[in-house]
């Protein structure tokens, strides 16, 4: 694949022809009017139903019941490995674009109480599931997990290893703020067992960095990336954001070129969602400094062209990977999955979320922990799961989840597979959705045949719009402003 980057073509007729593979031309090409129709808010579908549909009626008791059902399944016929996510909320300074659940503090001693509370929550899961549950994926996110000292990370990893069995070949990853680590710290992370690392870059332009209050040099990240490779990390990832204040197509193009020099195994390119009414730090951003929609579209086009031209494979939505990376291999082999951390090579499995605001999935349920430290500590003092809200999925939810995840991960949903798994007639059950898909087919985003629905090469770049067609909740209320824009 390759992309034509020109500003005047990307926003007008003919501007997206080069987005598709040369041997698979797509008509009609993306016009300005078509682009306007697609540029709307929509979920990222790390789950279905999405987290905004969780309800407070699902609390600690319901979560404990879901764990009990998993434990019962283990005694009957075994259960698949777990994925575990640990949320570390602390950051030393605020990044104005951030929409994560975080606590801004320079008092590192606050981590001690948090680690004690995590120990309690881990213990509650051991009581429910037993010791030694196999874990195939472990991820530290935040906030800034590297806010913790080396000794504290070792302490937390020790607690997790005593509670769970980290399976051979497990993906053990951590998000890193480059400003908080050195080559020596990376070596310590490797010794602690981490084999995958993600650097939060966002943008290398100094003016953009000042505007979002996150200043870090290219040279710093370059040296850390070299150290990570020398230490044998299996995969390195770089996070980028387009649509930030003071960002221009030219400035982002320079960042894209610099990322090319770093040659990370994976790249995540996110669209900035300016929602100051929901995220207080974003109120420090001057809306007048945000790039106009036309520039955002140009930035996306330039970035896609740049990464594909560097030899990266397009995974889906906003993810790219080198052809030899396990994510790209999984995409080619049809083994791609999606969970709350995004695209994954791991099979669809239960996820335990530990820490404040962490989201989990057990069986046919989703859950999210309380969002503030006082609430979290109070629950731990009472030896209660800190579940604040969640959802027990209905039969309809399960059917639609299967359809949406097939589209998001494999780019195709086969009618027969859904019919056999859920005992329904696809064309009858989704009659209105198939009718709605016709307009997307006319845009060249999907193809509908007698056996299923396929996302075209062009449609991959707007797969969220395809998936939204099957979202019953979204179709019912049309309240989308809580989500980031597709473009």
N, C-alpha and C positions, 0 to 999 in steps of 0.2 A: 504494500500500500504506500501511497504518497499523497501529499496534499499540496494544492496550489495556494501559496500564502498571500497572494496579492490582495491588498485592501479592497480595491474596487471590484475584484472578481468574487471575493468570498461573500460579499454582501449582495451580489447581484446574480442574475441568471448565468449559469456556467461556473460559478465559483466553487462548487463542491465536487465537480466531476472527478478531480484527482484524489478525492478522499477514498475512492473505492479501488479495489484491485484492478490492475490493468486488464486481466483476462475476465473480469466480471463487471462490465459497464452497467451503470444504473441510470435509468431515465424514469421520471423527469429529474433533472438536477435541481439542487436547492436554490430557490429563488429568494429574493428579499421578502416577498409576501409569505413564502413557506417558512422562512426563518422566524418571522414574527409570530407565526402560529405556534411554532415549537418552543419559543422562548417564554416559558411559563414555569411557575414553581411546581415542584414535584418531589416525592420521596426518593431516597437513595436505595430503599428496599434492602437494607441489611437484615430486615425481618419483614414478615407479613403475618398478621397486621402490624403496622408500624407502631413505634413506641408511644406516639401521641394517643393511641387508642387504648392504652393500658388503663385499668380502673382500680380505685382504692378498695373495692370489695375483695380483691385478691391480695391477701396479706400474709403474715407469717404462718398462720395455720395452713393456708392453701399451699404455700411453698413447701412446708414440711410434708404435707401429704404427697406432693409430686415427688419429693426425694424418697419417701417411703415406697412409692410405686416403682421407682427405679431400683431401689434396693431389693424389692420383691422379685423384680424381673431378673436380677443378677442371680438369685438363688434358684430360679426356675430354669433359665436357659442362657444365662450370661448377658452382658450388656456391652455395647461398644465403648471405646475409650472416651474419656472426658476431654473437653477443652476448658482451660481455666484462665480467667482474666482477673488481674489485680489492678485496682485503681489507686494510684498515688496522687492525691489532689494538690500537693504543695508546689508552689513556684516562688522563686525569689523576686520576680518582677512580672508585671502584667503586660501581655501582648494585646494591643487594642483590638485586633481582629478576632480574638479567641472567643469561642462559644462553648468551651469545655467547662466541666465542673471543677473549679480550682479554688485554692486558698493561697492568697498572696502573703508571704511572710519571709523574713530573713532569720527567723528564730528556728534554727534547725533542731533545737531540742524538742519542738512540738512533734517531731516524728516518733519519738519514743512512745508516747501515749497511743498514737495511731497504730504502731506495730503491735502493741499489747492488745489493742482491740481486734486487729486482724487475726491474732492468735486465737482469740475467743471465737471469732466467726469460723475460722478453719476448724476448730474443735467441734463446733456445732455440726459441721458437715460430716466430720468423722463419726460422730455419734449417730447420724442418720444413715450413712452409707457404709460405714466400716472403714478400717484402715487399708491402704494399699490399692485404692481405685486407680486404674491405669490412666495416665494423662498423655495424650499425643500432641497437645498444643498448649503452651503456656506463654502468656503475654502480659508484660507490665506496661500500663499506659497511664495517662494523667491529663492534666498536670505535667509535672516533670519527675518521672521516676528517679532520675539521677540527682534529685534533691536529696535523696537518702545517701548516707555515707557508705563507703565500701563495707564497713562492719555491719551496718544496718541491712544492706542488701544480702549479705551472707546470712544474717540472722533470719530474714524473711525466707530466703531460699531453703534454709535448714528446716523451718517450720513446714514449708510445703512438701519437702521431701519426706519428712516424718509422717505426714498425713496421706500423701499420694505416692504412687510409683510412676516416676517419669519414664515413659517407655523409651526403649532404644530408638534412636532416630527421631525423637520428638522435636518439633519446632519450638525453640525457647527464645523468645524475642523481647526486645525492650526498646521503647522510644527514648531518644536521647536529645536533650537540648545541647547543641555543640558548645555553648558558653559554659557548661557545667562539668565538662569532662576534659581529660588529658589523655595522652597515649597510655600513661600508666593506669589511669582509671579504666580504659578500654581493656587493658590486659587483665585487670581484676574482674571485669564483667565476664570475660572469656573463662577465667578460672572458676567463676561462680556457676558456669554452665550455660550461659547465653551463647547461642550460635547464629542469631540473626539480630540485626541492628537497624534502626530507622532514625535518620537525622532530620530534625525539623529545620528546613532551610527557608521556605516560603518565597524569598526573593533575595538576590545578591545586590540589588541596586541600593546605594547608600541613602538616597532620598526616600525611597520606599521604606527602607528599614527604620529610618527616623520617624516617618509618619505613623508606623505601626508599633513603635517602641520596642524594636527587636534588632539590635545592631550586632552583627557578627560578620567577620570578613570571609571572603572566598578562600583565602590562604589557610585560615583556621580549619574550615571544613575539609579542604583538600588534604591537609596533613592528617586529620583524624581519619579520613577515608583510607588513606594509605596505611595508617596504623591498623585499622580494622582488617584490611586485606592481609597484612603481614601476620596478624594474629590468627588468621584462619577462619574468620566469620564466614559462614556458608552463604549468607545473603546480606547485601546492604541495600537500604532503601532511602530515597530522598523525597520528602514532602515539599510540594510547591503550591502556591496559591496564585490564581490570576483574578484580576478585578480589584486589587488593593489600591488604596489612595496613592496618588502621584505615579502610578504605574502607567506606562505607555506601551504600545506595541514594540517600539524600538528598545525600551529598557528591558522588557521581558525577553526579547530576542537575545539580548546580551546574557541574561541569566540562563536561558536555554543552552546557549553555546558553552557557558561555563559548566553547566551540569554535564554536558557532553564530555568535557575534559575529565570530570570526576568518574564517569562511566559506572554509575551505580547499577546493581543488578536489577533493581526495580525503581520505578518512579510513580508517585501519586500526584496528580495535578488536579487540585480542587478549585471550584469556583467559589469566590468569596460571596457569602450571603450577608448583606448588611441588614441586620435586624436589631437596631438599638433599643427598641421597646422591650425586647426579650433579654438581651445581653448587655449589661451595664457598661463593660469596657468599651464597647463599640460606640458609645456616646462621645468618646474622645476623638473620634474620627470625623473630620469635616466632610460632609456629603459632597460639597462642591469639588473636593479633590478626587472623588471616585471617577474612574474612567467611564465614558458614555457607553451605552449598549453596543454601538457599532465597533468601538475599540475592543470591547470584551470579545466580540465575535472574531475580530482579527487576531487577537492574542491567542484564542483557542486554535484557530486555523494554523497560525505560525508555529505554535507549540507542537501540534500534532504532526505537521510536516517535518519539523525539526527532529522530533524523536524517531519517527519512522525512517527518516533519512539517515539517522545514526545507527540504524539496524535494530531498533527496539520493536518488539511485537506488541500490537495493541490488544490488551486483555479484555477491556470492557469499561464503559463509562469514563473513568479518569485514571486508569491504571495501565502502565506499560512495563514490559520486562524484556530483558535480553533473551534471545531465542533458547539459550541453554538453561535458563532459570526454571526451577520447578513449576512456577506459576504459568509460564509460557508453554511448557510441556503439557501440563494439565489441561490448558485451553485446547491445544491441538488434539489431545486424546479424549476430549469430552468428559474430563474428570473434575472440572472446575466447580467449586462450591462457593457459597456466600454466607457469611455470618456477621455478627455485630462488629467485627474488625475489618469487614470488607471481603474482597475475594480471597479465597483460600484453596489450598490443595487438599485440605483435610476433609474426609467424608463427613456427611451431615451427622453431627453428634451433639450430645448434651453439653451445655456450657454453664459452668459455675462462675458467677460474677462476685468477686470479693471486694469489699471496701465501699466507701460512700459513693452513692449514685450508680454503682455497677449494675449492669443488665445481664441477666442469665436466661437460659432456656433449658428446661427439664421436661422431657417428653413432649406432650402437646400443651405446654404452658410457657409463658414468658413472665419474667419478674424483674423488678428494679428496686434497688435499695434506697433508703432515705437519702436525701440530698445534702444534709448539713451535718457537720461534725457533732454538735450537741445531740442531735437525734440518734446518730450512729452510736455514740458512746453510751447513751442511755439504754439503747437496745442491748448492747453488749453487757452492760451491768446487770440487766435482767435475764441474761442468757437466752435471748430471743433472736430469731432470725430478723435482720433489719429490713425486711421486705416492706416497702411503702405502697406499691401498686403492682399490678400484673394483669395477666389474662389467661383464661383457660380457653383454648381454641375450639370453635365449633366445627362441625363437619364441613360447613361451607368455607370457613377459614382455611382448613387443611387442604381442601381442593384448590382454592385460589392460591395458596402458598406454593403448592406444587407447580401450578401453571406459571406463576410469576418467577419462581426460582429457575425453572427450566428455560424461560426466555432470557433471564439475566445472566445465566451461566453457560448454557449450551447454545443459546440463540435460536432454539426451536422447541416447540411443544408438539408432541405426537398425540393425536386424539386417542388412539387405541391404548397407549400407556396410561393415560389419565382415566379412561373408561374402565380398564381392568382393575386399577388400584382403588378406585373410588365408587365403582358400580353405578355409573351414570352414562347417559348419552351426551357426549360433549357438545354436539351441534344444537341439541335441545337446551341443555343447561346454560350454555353461553351464547344463545341465539342473539341477544342484543349486543353482546361484546363483539361477536364476529361481524355484526353489521357495522359497528363503530370502527372496526379495524379496516373497513374498506377505504376510508379516507386516508389512512396511513399507507395502505397499499397503493393508492393513487399517487402518494408522495414518493413512492419508491422505498419505503422503510421496511415493509414486510411483504411476504408472499404467502398467499393462502391457497392450499391445494386440498385434495380429497383426504389427505392423511394428516395434515397438521398446518401449523403456522410457523414460518421461518423468518428470522430477522435478516435483512439483506446486509451486505457489507456497509452500505451507507447507513442503514438503520441502527447498526451497532453504536454509532455515535449518539444516538438518541433513544437508546433502549429503555430509558426510564419512561419516555412517552408511550412506548408500546406496552410496558408493564402496567402503567396507570389505567389502561383500558379495563383490566381485570380486577382493579381495586374497588371492591363494593363500597367501602366506607368513603372513599374519595369521590366516587361517582354519585353517592347519595347526598353529600353536603357541599361539595365543591369548595370547601374551605382549604385553600392551599398556601396561603401566605406564611404559614408556619414553616414551610420548606424552602430550601435553596432553589434557585432557578436552574433549569435544565442546562442552559447555555451560560 
